[in-house]
């Protein structure tokens, strides 16, 4: 009997297949099922790695595109590019504004000075300036030198046209009930006087230069200056009040500051200490009086004050004879 020939391999143990190897073509291999599965897993892992690299590259391209868009916006809008305010929080901007102003007085009706200038640069500067009450508290009201922005002014910032009264109201609003320091230099225009009188409880220091006929208007603050610590009263446009060729017209008396619990320093210019009806002398530390005409009652009052108030730290009396 002839010997039997060997049986062929089972189709389940050995087969001819076509395997994709990483995209590099096809090769015919004789492999078991386990080897086939391992090859497929390797190809899957390879493809996943390549997909991760492609996604990372896509993210980098998106970031670079966004940066290019920002650079394009800066080139297209140089004013936006020139400001660094977007990099600084409002608190830092407010601190910078305060250092720049150094508590200097600014004309409330001149929007090209003081904190006004910061509020018209850009939105973030305006937010910081209008939100800081401290930089709006040293106020000059001066209708002798009020500035109006006209069409002939060549400025790079567009300023709105507003009347002085509304500007003063805006300043007082932005000071947000803080103590205020005022320099009040007015002629015969009484427009802004009532607005300031209403805020007298916030006066910390007040320098008032008015014509004699407006002195009685100060009576409106009598008993309503609880924080006032420093006071100066000067007279302007004296004219007939001191003319030596005709009998002088009596100056009005100042009666508004007899009740001022915080008052320490007082000075007068052109008025004369005898024109003041009582002040809280017992608490005061500084007194200055300068005027042209010396009346006998003035000397008597000076002597009386000297005897009763030896605690004065600084006293100056200046009297000038008109030639």
PASEBA-1860 file (N, C-alpha, C; in nm, 3 decimals):
! residues 323
1> XXXXXXXX> 0.087/-0.118/0.000/0.000/0.000/0.000/0.089/0.121/0.000 ~ 0.050/0.207/-0.087/0.136/0.327/-0.101/0.114/0.422/0.017 ~ 0.218/0.489/0.058/0.202/0.584/0.173/0.113/0.703/0.136 ~ 0.039/0.751/0.241/-0.052/0.866/0.220/0.028/0.996/0.217 ~ -0.019/1.084/0.132/0.046/1.218/0.126/-0.008/1.306/0.239 ~ 0.071/1.403/0.289/0.025/1.489/0.402/-0.092/1.577/0.362 ~ -0.180/1.603/0.464/-0.297/1.689/0.439/-0.255/1.836/0.426 ~ -0.325/1.910/0.342/-0.293/2.054/0.331/-0.333/2.130/0.457
9> XXXXXXXX> -0.270/2.243/0.484/-0.304/2.321/0.606/-0.448/2.368/0.603 ~ -0.505/2.376/0.725/-0.643/2.424/0.738/-0.653/2.571/0.696 ~ -0.764/2.605/0.629/-0.782/2.747/0.591/-0.781/2.842/0.710 ~ -0.819/2.793/0.830/-0.822/2.877/0.949/-0.684/2.900/1.005 ~ -0.586/2.812/0.971/-0.451/2.828/1.024/-0.361/2.906/0.931 ~ -0.390/2.900/0.807/-0.300/2.967/0.715/-0.380/3.019/0.596 ~ -0.359/3.144/0.559/-0.430/3.205/0.448/-0.343/3.312/0.385 ~ -0.375/3.343/0.269/-0.305/3.451/0.199/-0.391/3.577/0.207
17> XXXXXXXX> -0.338/3.685/0.260/-0.415/3.809/0.278/-0.338/3.927/0.223 ~ -0.409/4.033/0.212/-0.347/4.160/0.168/-0.356/4.258/0.284 ~ -0.243/4.303/0.337/-0.240/4.392/0.455/-0.185/4.528/0.414 ~ -0.255/4.635/0.452/-0.204/4.772/0.428/-0.105/4.806/0.536 ~ 0.014/4.837/0.495/0.121/4.865/0.592/0.152/5.013/0.592 ~ 0.082/5.088/0.679/0.115/5.230/0.699/0.109/5.313/0.573 ~ 0.028/5.276/0.479/0.015/5.356/0.359/0.130/5.341/0.263 ~ 0.218/5.245/0.283/0.337/5.231/0.199/0.318/5.125/0.089
25> XXXXXXXX> 0.198/5.086/0.068/0.173/4.987/-0.037/0.114/4.859/0.021 ~ 0.111/4.757/-0.057/0.053/4.630/-0.016/0.156/4.518/-0.029 ~ 0.149/4.426/0.058/0.238/4.309/0.049/0.158/4.184/0.084 ~ 0.190/4.077/0.020/0.122/3.951/0.045/0.200/3.871/0.147 ~ 0.136/3.835/0.253/0.204/3.763/0.359/0.117/3.646/0.405 ~ 0.184/3.541/0.449/0.114/3.429/0.511/0.122/3.446/0.662 ~ 0.007/3.477/0.728/0.009/3.505/0.872/-0.108/3.437/0.940 ~ -0.090/3.420/1.070/-0.199/3.367/1.152/-0.293/3.481/1.187
33> XXXXXXXX> -0.409/3.446/1.245/-0.507/3.548/1.285/-0.450/3.643/1.390 ~ -0.374/3.596/1.485/-0.315/3.682/1.590/-0.219/3.783/1.531 ~ -0.142/3.734/1.434/-0.046/3.825/1.370/-0.119/3.931/1.288 ~ -0.228/3.889/1.225/-0.307/3.985/1.147/-0.365/4.094/1.238 ~ -0.421/4.054/1.353/-0.478/4.151/1.448/-0.373/4.247/1.500 ~ -0.254/4.194/1.528/-0.145/4.281/1.577/-0.105/4.383/1.473 ~ -0.101/4.340/1.347/-0.066/4.434/1.240/-0.171/4.544/1.224 ~ -0.296/4.503/1.233/-0.404/4.603/1.220/-0.397/4.705/1.334
41> XXXXXXXX> -0.374/4.658/1.457/-0.362/4.751/1.573/-0.246/4.846/1.554 ~ -0.135/4.795/1.501/-0.019/4.882/1.478/-0.051/4.992/1.378 ~ -0.124/4.954/1.272/-0.162/5.055/1.172/-0.256/5.159/1.232 ~ -0.350/5.112/1.316/-0.444/5.205/1.382/-0.368/5.305/1.469 ~ -0.274/5.254/1.551/-0.196/5.343/1.638/-0.114/5.442/1.555 ~ -0.061/5.396/1.446/0.018/5.485/1.360/-0.069/5.597/1.303 ~ -0.189/5.559/1.258/-0.280/5.660/1.204/-0.325/5.760/1.311 ~ -0.351/5.710/1.432/-0.392/5.800/1.541/-0.281/5.898/1.575
49> XXXXXXXX> -0.157/5.852/1.576/-0.044/5.943/1.603/-0.037/6.053/1.497 ~ -0.053/6.012/1.372/-0.047/6.112/1.265/-0.162/6.212/1.275 ~ -0.282/6.164/1.315/-0.397/6.253/1.332/-0.374/6.352/1.446 ~ -0.311/6.305/1.555/-0.280/6.397/1.666/-0.184/6.506/1.620 ~ -0.086/6.471/1.543/0.008/6.571/1.493/-0.061/6.672/1.402 ~ -0.153/6.623/1.319/-0.226/6.714/1.230/-0.315/6.810/1.309 ~ -0.381/6.758/1.414/-0.466/6.846/1.497/-0.382/6.952/1.566 ~ -0.267/6.913/1.622/-0.181/7.011/1.690/-0.134/7.118/1.592
57> XXXXXXXX> -0.100/7.076/1.472/-0.060/7.174/1.372/-0.172/7.268/1.335 ~ -0.296/7.214/1.332/-0.411/7.299/1.300/-0.435/7.404/1.409 ~ -0.421/7.363/1.536/-0.437/7.459/1.647/-0.332/7.569/1.639 ~ -0.209/7.531/1.611/-0.103/7.631/1.598/-0.132/7.728/1.485 ~ -0.184/7.677/1.375/-0.218/7.764/1.263/-0.331/7.861/1.299 ~ -0.430/7.813/1.376/-0.539/7.901/1.419/-0.488/8.014/1.509 ~ -0.400/7.980/1.604/-0.344/8.082/1.692/-0.264/8.185/1.612 ~ -0.186/8.137/1.520/-0.105/8.228/1.438/-0.194/8.318/1.354
65> XXXXXXXX> -0.304/8.263/1.302/-0.397/8.344/1.222/-0.462/8.453/1.307 ~ -0.502/8.419/1.430/-0.560/8.519/1.520/-0.460/8.631/1.549 ~ -0.335/8.596/1.573/-0.232/8.696/1.598/-0.214/8.787/1.477 ~ -0.218/8.729/1.358/-0.205/8.811/1.237/-0.323/8.906/1.222 ~ -0.444/8.860/1.259/-0.561/8.948/1.255/-0.545/9.065/1.351 ~ -0.492/9.039/1.471/-0.469/9.148/1.567/-0.367/9.248/1.513 ~ -0.260/9.198/1.454/-0.160/9.288/1.397/-0.218/9.370/1.284 ~ -0.305/9.309/1.204/-0.369/9.382/1.094/-0.458/9.493/1.149
73> XXXXXXXX> -0.531/9.465/1.259/-0.617/9.568/1.320/-0.534/9.683/1.373 ~ -0.418/9.653/1.432/-0.332/9.759/1.483/-0.279/9.847/1.370 ~ -0.245/9.784/1.259/-0.195/9.862/1.144/-0.307/9.946/1.083 ~ -0.428/9.890/1.079/-0.541/9.961/1.020/-0.592/10.072/1.108 ~ -0.574/10.060/1.243/-0.623/10.161/1.338/-0.508/10.200/1.430 ~ -0.420/10.290/1.387/-0.302/10.325/1.467/-0.334/10.385/1.601 ~ -0.450/10.454/1.615/-0.484/10.513/1.743/-0.504/10.406/1.848 ~ -0.568/10.293/1.806/-0.587/10.182/1.898/-0.453/10.120/1.933
81> XXXXXXXX> -0.366/10.113/1.834/-0.235/10.050/1.858/-0.149/10.133/1.950 ~ -0.168/10.265/1.950/-0.079/10.353/2.025/-0.111/10.357/2.173 ~ -0.228/10.308/2.214/-0.263/10.315/2.355/-0.231/10.183/2.424 ~ -0.177/10.195/2.541/-0.145/10.077/2.620/-0.248/10.055/2.730 ~ -0.357/10.133/2.725/-0.453/10.130/2.835/-0.518/9.993/2.851 ~ -0.533/9.918/2.739/-0.597/9.788/2.751/-0.513/9.691/2.832 ~ -0.386/9.723/2.852/-0.299/9.636/2.929/-0.302/9.667/3.078 ~ -0.363/9.780/3.117/-0.362/9.824/3.256/-0.502/9.822/3.314
89> XXXXXXXX> -0.520/9.770/3.435/-0.652/9.774/3.499/-0.687/9.916/3.541 ~ -0.817/9.945/3.561/-0.859/10.081/3.599/-0.791/10.132/3.725 ~ -0.764/10.044/3.822/-0.702/10.089/3.946/-0.563/10.146/3.921 ~ -0.489/10.083/3.831/-0.354/10.131/3.800/-0.362/10.263/3.723 ~ -0.455/10.272/3.628/-0.473/10.397/3.554/-0.510/10.511/3.648 ~ -0.600/10.486/3.742/-0.640/10.590/3.838/-0.521/10.638/3.919 ~ -0.435/10.545/3.960/-0.316/10.582/4.036/-0.224/10.670/3.952 ~ -0.208/10.637/3.826/-0.125/10.717/3.735/-0.185/10.855/3.716
97> XXXXXXXX> -0.317/10.863/3.698/-0.382/10.993/3.680/-0.362/11.081/3.803 ~ -0.377/11.022/3.922/-0.358/11.100/4.044/-0.218/11.155/4.057 ~ -0.118/11.075/4.022/0.021/11.121/4.027/0.046/11.231/3.924 ~ -0.018/11.220/3.809/0.001/11.321/3.705/-0.061/11.455/3.744 ~ -0.175/11.452/3.813/-0.242/11.577/3.851/-0.180/11.641/3.974 ~ -0.127/11.562/4.066/-0.062/11.611/4.187/-0.151/11.706/4.266 ~ -0.280/11.678/4.272/-0.376/11.759/4.348/-0.385/11.903/4.299 ~ -0.341/11.930/4.177/-0.353/12.065/4.122/-0.500/12.097/4.095
105> XXXXXXXX> -0.533/12.226/4.109/-0.668/12.268/4.076/-0.686/12.271/3.924 ~ -0.803/12.235/3.879/-0.834/12.241/3.737/-0.962/12.320/3.716 ~ -0.967/12.392/3.606/-1.084/12.473/3.574/-1.199/12.382/3.532 ~ -1.306/12.386/3.608/-1.418/12.296/3.580/-1.480/12.320/3.444 ~ -1.466/12.441/3.390/-1.528/12.473/3.261/-1.431/12.459/3.144 ~ -1.310/12.411/3.169/-1.211/12.394/3.063/-1.180/12.245/3.048 ~ -1.240/12.182/2.949/-1.226/12.037/2.935/-1.096/11.997/2.868 ~ -1.004/12.092/2.853/-0.870/12.058/2.804/-0.770/12.053/2.918
113> XXXXXXXX> -0.818/12.056/3.043/-0.728/12.054/3.159/-0.773/11.947/3.258 ~ -0.682/11.915/3.351/-0.715/11.827/3.462/-0.766/11.690/3.418 ~ -0.852/11.630/3.499/-0.902/11.496/3.467/-0.987/11.491/3.342 ~ -1.037/11.608/3.298/-1.113/11.610/3.172/-1.032/11.548/3.059 ~ -0.902/11.581/3.051/-0.820/11.535/2.939/-0.813/11.382/2.934 ~ -0.807/11.318/3.051/-0.800/11.172/3.053/-0.931/11.110/3.005 ~ -1.043/11.175/3.035/-1.173/11.114/3.006/-1.209/11.117/2.858 ~ -1.129/11.187/2.775/-1.160/11.193/2.632/-1.058/11.121/2.546
121> XXXXXXXX> -0.973/11.039/2.606/-0.871/10.967/2.527/-0.930/10.842/2.464 ~ -0.986/10.754/2.545/-1.046/10.631/2.494/-1.143/10.579/2.599 ~ -1.212/10.473/2.566/-1.317/10.423/2.655/-1.260/10.376/2.789 ~ -1.150/10.303/2.786/-1.095/10.250/2.912/-1.041/10.362/3.000 ~ -0.980/10.466/2.940/-0.933/10.581/3.019/-1.052/10.655/3.077 ~ -1.157/10.671/3.001/-1.275/10.741/3.052/-1.336/10.665/3.169 ~ -1.342/10.533/3.157/-1.396/10.451/3.265/-1.314/10.469/3.392 ~ -1.182/10.469/3.378/-1.094/10.483/3.495/-1.103/10.623/3.554
129> XXXXXXXX> -1.105/10.727/3.469/-1.108/10.866/3.518/-1.241/10.899/3.585 ~ -1.350/10.862/3.521/-1.482/10.895/3.577/-1.513/10.812/3.701 ~ -1.445/10.700/3.717/-1.471/10.615/3.832/-1.382/10.643/3.952 ~ -1.297/10.746/3.943/-1.207/10.780/4.055/-1.245/10.917/4.111 ~ -1.323/10.924/4.219/-1.368/11.053/4.272/-1.253/11.144/4.316 ~ -1.141/11.086/4.359/-1.033/11.166/4.417/-0.976/11.269/4.320 ~ -0.975/11.240/4.190/-0.913/11.333/4.095/-1.008/11.445/4.053 ~ -1.131/11.444/4.106/-1.229/11.548/4.072/-1.259/11.639/4.191
137> XXXXXXXX> -1.170/11.646/4.288/-1.203/11.717/4.412/-1.133/11.851/4.430 ~ -1.042/11.890/4.341/-0.973/12.020/4.352/-1.021/12.108/4.237 ~ -1.122/12.189/4.264/-1.200/12.252/4.158/-1.176/12.402/4.154 ~ -1.151/12.453/4.035/-1.138/12.597/4.011/-1.258/12.644/3.932 ~ -1.331/12.742/3.986/-1.440/12.805/3.914/-1.397/12.948/3.885 ~ -1.366/12.974/3.761/-1.305/13.103/3.724/-1.370/13.152/3.596 ~ -1.475/13.234/3.607/-1.539/13.281/3.485/-1.474/13.406/3.428 ~ -1.361/13.448/3.488/-1.280/13.550/3.423/-1.202/13.490/3.306
145> XXXXXXXX> -1.160/13.361/3.322/-1.072/13.299/3.223/-1.131/13.167/3.173 ~ -1.262/13.161/3.167/-1.325/13.039/3.119/-1.288/13.014/2.974 ~ -1.253/12.891/2.943/-1.205/12.856/2.810/-1.317/12.791/2.730 ~ -1.336/12.838/2.608/-1.433/12.779/2.518/-1.362/12.715/2.401 ~ -1.398/12.594/2.369/-1.337/12.522/2.258/-1.411/12.561/2.130 ~ -1.344/12.630/2.039/-1.405/12.672/1.914/-1.357/12.590/1.798 ~ -1.411/12.622/1.680/-1.375/12.545/1.561/-1.233/12.573/1.516 ~ -1.174/12.683/1.562/-1.039/12.716/1.520/-0.932/12.643/1.600
153> XXXXXXXX> -0.973/12.581/1.712/-0.876/12.508/1.792/-0.836/12.379/1.721 ~ -0.708/12.363/1.697/-0.658/12.244/1.629/-0.612/12.144/1.734 ~ -0.701/12.053/1.768/-0.669/11.952/1.867/-0.697/11.815/1.806 ~ -0.627/11.713/1.857/-0.642/11.579/1.803/-0.759/11.505/1.864 ~ -0.814/11.559/1.973/-0.925/11.494/2.040/-1.050/11.577/2.018 ~ -1.161/11.512/1.992/-1.287/11.581/1.970/-1.353/11.611/2.104 ~ -1.365/11.740/2.139/-1.424/11.780/2.265/-1.568/11.825/2.242 ~ -1.660/11.786/2.330/-1.798/11.830/2.313/-1.816/11.975/2.357
161> XXXXXXXX> -1.917/12.041/2.304/-1.950/12.177/2.342/-2.052/12.170/2.457 ~ -2.014/12.220/2.575/-2.104/12.217/2.689/-2.089/12.347/2.766 ~ -2.199/12.387/2.832/-2.195/12.512/2.907/-2.126/12.490/3.041 ~ -2.067/12.597/3.099/-1.990/12.583/3.224/-2.072/12.527/3.340 ~ -2.199/12.561/3.347/-2.281/12.512/3.459/-2.297/12.361/3.456 ~ -2.324/12.306/3.339/-2.339/12.160/3.330/-2.206/12.090/3.354 ~ -2.095/12.154/3.313/-1.964/12.095/3.340/-1.935/12.092/3.490 ~ -1.967/12.201/3.560/-1.948/12.204/3.705/-2.033/12.098/3.773
169> XXXXXXXX> -2.156/12.082/3.728/-2.243/11.979/3.786/-2.185/11.840/3.764 ~ -2.126/11.817/3.647/-2.064/11.687/3.618/-1.944/11.662/3.709 ~ -1.864/11.766/3.732/-1.747/11.752/3.820/-1.791/11.719/3.962 ~ -1.890/11.791/4.013/-1.938/11.766/4.149/-1.998/11.625/4.161 ~ -2.065/11.580/4.057/-2.121/11.444/4.059/-2.010/11.340/4.063 ~ -1.905/11.360/3.984/-1.797/11.262/3.978/-1.711/11.261/4.104 ~ -1.713/11.371/4.180/-1.640/11.372/4.307/-1.707/11.285/4.412 ~ -1.832/11.247/4.388/-1.900/11.141/4.463/-1.898/11.164/4.615
177> XXXXXXXX> -1.943/11.282/4.656/-1.958/11.314/4.798/-1.827/11.318/4.876 ~ -1.713/11.323/4.808/-1.584/11.341/4.877/-1.570/11.487/4.923 ~ -1.478/11.510/5.017/-1.442/11.647/5.052/-1.384/11.716/4.929 ~ -1.421/11.842/4.908/-1.372/11.913/4.790/-1.297/12.040/4.831 ~ -1.198/12.075/4.750/-1.124/12.200/4.765/-1.163/12.290/4.649 ~ -1.205/12.412/4.678/-1.254/12.499/4.572/-1.178/12.631/4.570 ~ -1.155/12.680/4.450/-1.109/12.817/4.428/-1.219/12.883/4.346 ~ -1.283/12.982/4.407/-1.403/13.042/4.349/-1.369/13.186/4.309
185> XXXXXXXX> -1.339/13.207/4.183/-1.297/13.338/4.132/-1.399/13.384/4.029 ~ -1.492/13.469/4.071/-1.600/13.507/3.981/-1.612/13.657/3.970 ~ -1.676/13.700/3.862/-1.707/13.841/3.845/-1.849/13.863/3.896 ~ -1.931/13.929/3.817/-2.069/13.952/3.861/-2.165/13.844/3.810 ~ -2.111/13.741/3.750/-2.192/13.629/3.703/-2.222/13.536/3.820 ~ -2.348/13.528/3.858/-2.387/13.450/3.975/-2.434/13.309/3.941 ~ -2.417/13.267/3.817/-2.476/13.141/3.771/-2.433/13.021/3.854 ~ -2.302/13.011/3.880/-2.250/12.892/3.947/-2.254/12.899/4.099
193> XXXXXXXX> -2.287/13.016/4.153/-2.285/13.033/4.298/-2.381/12.937/4.369 ~ -2.509/12.929/4.330/-2.600/12.840/4.403/-2.556/12.694/4.400 ~ -2.496/12.650/4.289/-2.453/12.510/4.280/-2.346/12.481/4.384 ~ -2.253/12.574/4.402/-2.147/12.554/4.501/-2.200/12.566/4.643 ~ -2.293/12.657/4.665/-2.350/12.673/4.799/-2.418/12.543/4.845 ~ -2.482/12.474/4.753/-2.549/12.350/4.789/-2.451/12.241/4.834 ~ -2.325/12.254/4.794/-2.224/12.154/4.829/-2.133/12.201/4.943 ~ -2.172/12.305/5.015/-2.084/12.364/5.117/-2.048/12.266/5.229
201> XXXXXXXX> -2.134/12.171/5.255/-2.103/12.073/5.361/-1.983/11.987/5.326 ~ -1.943/11.987/5.198/-1.826/11.909/5.154/-1.700/11.994/5.141 ~ -1.710/12.125/5.163/-1.593/12.211/5.148/-1.487/12.173/5.252 ~ -1.368/12.144/5.206/-1.254/12.122/5.296/-1.167/12.247/5.300 ~ -1.142/12.306/5.185/-1.077/12.436/5.178/-1.150/12.519/5.074 ~ -1.158/12.649/5.099/-1.229/12.737/5.008/-1.153/12.868/4.994 ~ -1.123/12.904/4.870/-1.063/13.033/4.839/-1.162/13.108/4.752 ~ -1.218/13.215/4.806/-1.329/13.284/4.741/-1.287/13.427/4.709
209> XXXXXXXX> -1.289/13.460/4.581/-1.259/13.596/4.537/-1.380/13.648/4.461 ~ -1.447/13.745/4.519/-1.573/13.794/4.463/-1.579/13.946/4.473 ~ -1.662/14.011/4.394/-1.688/14.154/4.413/-1.761/14.175/4.546 ~ -1.742/14.289/4.610/-1.806/14.311/4.740/-1.956/14.290/4.740 ~ -2.023/14.325/4.630/-2.168/14.313/4.629/-2.218/14.168/4.632 ~ -2.128/14.073/4.606/-2.169/13.932/4.611/-2.141/13.866/4.746 ~ -2.076/13.939/4.837/-2.045/13.881/4.968/-2.170/13.833/5.041 ~ -2.281/13.907/5.039/-2.401/13.857/5.109/-2.449/13.721/5.061
217> XXXXXXXX> -2.413/13.683/4.939/-2.455/13.552/4.890/-2.391/13.438/4.970 ~ -2.278/13.468/5.034/-2.212/13.364/5.115/-2.293/13.327/5.239 ~ -2.388/13.411/5.275/-2.469/13.382/5.393/-2.545/13.250/5.379 ~ -2.560/13.203/5.255/-2.635/13.079/5.232/-2.566/12.958/5.293 ~ -2.436/12.968/5.322/-2.364/12.852/5.378/-2.350/12.862/5.529 ~ -2.407/12.962/5.591/-2.392/12.980/5.736/-2.440/12.856/5.811 ~ -2.354/12.804/5.897/-2.388/12.686/5.975/-2.384/12.555/5.897 ~ -2.335/12.558/5.773/-2.335/12.437/5.690/-2.197/12.412/5.628
225> XXXXXXXX> -2.092/12.438/5.706/-1.955/12.411/5.660/-1.882/12.327/5.766 ~ -1.931/12.206/5.795/-1.874/12.126/5.904/-1.732/12.078/5.880 ~ -1.687/12.070/5.754/-1.555/12.015/5.723/-1.453/12.122/5.684 ~ -1.496/12.245/5.675/-1.408/12.352/5.628/-1.293/12.376/5.727 ~ -1.169/12.357/5.680/-1.053/12.377/5.766/-0.966/12.495/5.722 ~ -0.982/12.540/5.599/-0.899/12.649/5.547/-0.986/12.741/5.463 ~ -0.979/12.872/5.493/-1.065/12.969/5.426/-0.985/13.091/5.384 ~ -1.005/13.133/5.260/-0.949/13.259/5.211/-1.062/13.337/5.144
233> XXXXXXXX> -1.072/13.465/5.180/-1.170/13.553/5.115/-1.096/13.674/5.061 ~ -1.108/13.696/4.933/-1.048/13.812/4.868/-1.154/13.890/4.792 ~ -1.132/14.019/4.781/-1.227/14.104/4.710/-1.169/14.148/4.577 ~ -1.254/14.151/4.477/-1.216/14.202/4.345/-1.306/14.318/4.309 ~ -1.261/14.400/4.214/-1.341/14.514/4.166/-1.385/14.604/4.282 ~ -1.289/14.646/4.365/-1.324/14.729/4.481/-1.377/14.865/4.440 ~ -1.311/14.930/4.343/-1.359/15.057/4.289/-1.400/15.157/4.394 ~ -1.529/15.186/4.398/-1.581/15.292/4.485/-1.569/15.260/4.633
241> XXXXXXXX> -1.535/15.134/4.666/-1.526/15.098/4.807/-1.400/15.153/4.872 ~ -1.294/15.184/4.791/-1.168/15.230/4.849/-1.119/15.358/4.784 ~ -1.197/15.424/4.703/-1.155/15.547/4.637/-1.136/15.657/4.741 ~ -1.015/15.716/4.745/-0.985/15.815/4.849/-1.041/15.952/4.814 ~ -1.088/15.971/4.690/-1.139/16.102/4.650/-1.285/16.121/4.688 ~ -1.353/16.015/4.720/-1.494/16.025/4.760/-1.512/15.943/4.887 ~ -1.615/15.972/4.964/-1.640/15.892/5.083/-1.658/15.745/5.046 ~ -1.582/15.654/5.106/-1.591/15.513/5.068/-1.725/15.452/5.108
249> XXXXXXXX> -1.769/15.358/5.025/-1.890/15.284/5.055/-1.854/15.172/5.153 ~ -1.927/15.156/5.262/-1.894/15.051/5.358/-1.897/14.913/5.293 ~ -1.796/14.833/5.325/-1.791/14.696/5.273/-1.894/14.609/5.345 ~ -1.952/14.514/5.276/-2.046/14.423/5.343/-1.975/14.340/5.449 ~ -2.047/14.303/5.551/-1.992/14.220/5.657/-2.001/14.072/5.619 ~ -1.900/13.996/5.661/-1.900/13.851/5.639/-1.951/13.784/5.766 ~ -2.064/13.719/5.756/-2.125/13.656/5.873/-2.141/13.504/5.856 ~ -2.094/13.450/5.743/-2.128/13.312/5.707/-2.046/13.207/5.779
257> XXXXXXXX> -1.932/13.244/5.842/-1.840/13.142/5.892/-1.820/13.148/6.043 ~ -1.919/13.198/6.113/-1.909/13.204/6.258/-1.919/13.065/6.321 ~ -1.986/12.973/6.252/-1.997/12.834/6.298/-1.925/12.746/6.197 ~ -1.800/12.714/6.229/-1.718/12.629/6.142/-1.629/12.544/6.232 ~ -1.676/12.430/6.278/-1.606/12.353/6.382/-1.468/12.302/6.344 ~ -1.435/12.294/6.215/-1.303/12.241/6.174/-1.208/12.350/6.125 ~ -1.250/12.476/6.128/-1.171/12.585/6.070/-1.044/12.611/6.151 ~ -0.927/12.610/6.082/-0.798/12.632/6.145/-0.722/12.750/6.085
265> XXXXXXXX> -0.732/12.769/5.954/-0.654/12.872/5.885/-0.747/12.966/5.811 ~ -0.722/13.097/5.829/-0.805/13.199/5.765/-0.716/13.309/5.710 ~ -0.750/13.358/5.591/-0.679/13.473/5.534/-0.778/13.561/5.460 ~ -0.750/13.692/5.466/-0.834/13.790/5.398/-0.746/13.878/5.310 ~ -0.799/13.919/5.196/-0.726/14.006/5.105/-0.821/14.112/5.052 ~ -0.798/14.237/5.095/-0.883/14.347/5.052/-1.007/14.365/5.135 ~ -1.027/14.279/5.231/-1.150/14.284/5.310/-1.129/14.352/5.444 ~ -1.029/14.310/5.519/-1.008/14.367/5.652/-1.074/14.282/5.757
273> XXXXXXXX> -0.999/14.251/5.859/-1.048/14.159/5.961/-1.168/14.216/6.036 ~ -1.180/14.349/6.036/-1.292/14.410/6.107/-1.424/14.390/6.035 ~ -1.420/14.343/5.909/-1.544/14.319/5.834/-1.601/14.180/5.858 ~ -1.534/14.103/5.943/-1.579/13.966/5.969/-1.652/13.963/6.102 ~ -1.776/13.919/6.097/-1.855/13.911/6.218/-1.831/13.775/6.284 ~ -1.732/13.774/6.369/-1.700/13.656/6.451/-1.654/13.537/6.367 ~ -1.556/13.471/6.420/-1.504/13.345/6.369/-1.470/13.259/6.490 ~ -1.456/13.129/6.473/-1.420/13.044/6.587/-1.272/13.060/6.623
281> XXXXXXXX> -1.238/13.179/6.678/-1.098/13.214/6.703/-1.027/13.115/6.796 ~ -1.099/13.059/6.891/-1.034/12.975/6.991/-0.971/12.848/6.933 ~ -1.015/12.806/6.816/-0.961/12.684/6.756/-0.865/12.712/6.641 ~ -0.850/12.838/6.602/-0.770/12.871/6.485/-0.621/12.877/6.518 ~ -0.539/12.843/6.418/-0.393/12.843/6.435/-0.321/12.937/6.341 ~ -0.390/12.989/6.238/-0.324/13.075/6.141/-0.420/13.184/6.094 ~ -0.369/13.308/6.087/-0.450/13.422/6.045/-0.365/13.517/5.962 ~ -0.415/13.553/5.844/-0.348/13.651/5.757/-0.451/13.754/5.714
289> XXXXXXXX> -0.413/13.882/5.725/-0.504/13.990/5.687/-0.426/14.092/5.605 ~ -0.470/14.118/5.483/-0.404/14.215/5.396/-0.509/14.304/5.332 ~ -0.494/14.436/5.350/-0.587/14.529/5.287/-0.520/14.665/5.274 ~ -0.583/14.755/5.199/-0.524/14.886/5.173/-0.559/14.989/5.279 ~ -0.681/14.986/5.324/-0.727/15.090/5.416/-0.731/15.037/5.559 ~ -0.667/15.108/5.648/-0.664/15.069/5.788/-0.760/15.158/5.866 ~ -0.858/15.097/5.929/-0.954/15.168/6.010/-0.917/15.153/6.158 ~ -0.950/15.252/6.241/-0.920/15.241/6.384/-0.977/15.114/6.446
297> XXXXXXXX> -1.097/15.077/6.401/-1.157/14.956/6.459/-1.078/14.830/6.422 ~ -1.004/14.838/6.309/-0.921/14.724/6.269/-0.809/14.703/6.370 ~ -0.741/14.811/6.405/-0.633/14.801/6.504/-0.684/14.750/6.638 ~ -0.802/14.799/6.677/-0.859/14.756/6.805/-0.889/14.606/6.803 ~ -0.940/14.558/6.692/-0.973/14.416/6.684/-0.848/14.330/6.684 ~ -0.742/14.379/6.618/-0.616/14.305/6.616/-0.560/14.290/6.757 ~ -0.560/14.400/6.833/-0.510/14.394/6.970/-0.593/14.300/7.055 ~ -0.723/14.304/7.035/-0.811/14.217/7.112/-0.785/14.069/7.080
305> XXXXXXXX> -0.768/14.040/6.952/-0.740/13.901/6.913/-0.607/13.853/6.969 ~ -0.510/13.941/6.969/-0.378/13.904/7.019/-0.382/13.871/7.168 ~ -0.461/13.946/7.240/-0.470/13.923/7.384/-0.549/13.795/7.416 ~ -0.650/13.768/7.336/-0.738/13.656/7.367/-0.692/13.523/7.306 ~ -0.607/13.531/7.203/-0.569/13.409/7.131/-0.418/13.402/7.113 ~ -0.348/13.378/7.221/-0.203/13.370/7.216/-0.154/13.239/7.154 ~ -0.246/13.149/7.123/-0.207/13.018/7.069/-0.184/13.022/6.918 ~ -0.208/13.135/6.852/-0.187/13.142/6.708/-0.043/13.101/6.673
313> XXXXXXXX> -0.029/13.011/6.577/0.103/12.969/6.532/0.159/13.066/6.429 ~ 0.071/13.119/6.345/0.117/13.203/6.235/0.020/13.319/6.218 ~ 0.068/13.441/6.234/-0.016/13.559/6.219/0.055/13.660/6.130 ~ -0.011/13.706/6.026/0.046/13.806/5.935/-0.057/13.915/5.914 ~ -0.014/14.039/5.933/-0.098/14.154/5.904/-0.024/14.243/5.805 ~ -0.085/14.268/5.690/-0.025/14.352/5.587/-0.124/14.462/5.550 ~ -0.080/14.587/5.570/-0.166/14.699/5.537/-0.088/14.795/5.449 ~ -0.154/14.842/5.343/-0.089/14.927/5.245/-0.170/15.055/5.229
321> XXX> -0.098/15.166/5.227/-0.162/15.295/5.203/-0.167/15.322/5.054 ~ -0.283/15.360/5.005/-0.300/15.388/4.862/-0.241/15.523/4.830 ~ -0.148/15.529/4.732/-0.082/15.655/4.696/-0.162/15.731/4.592
END
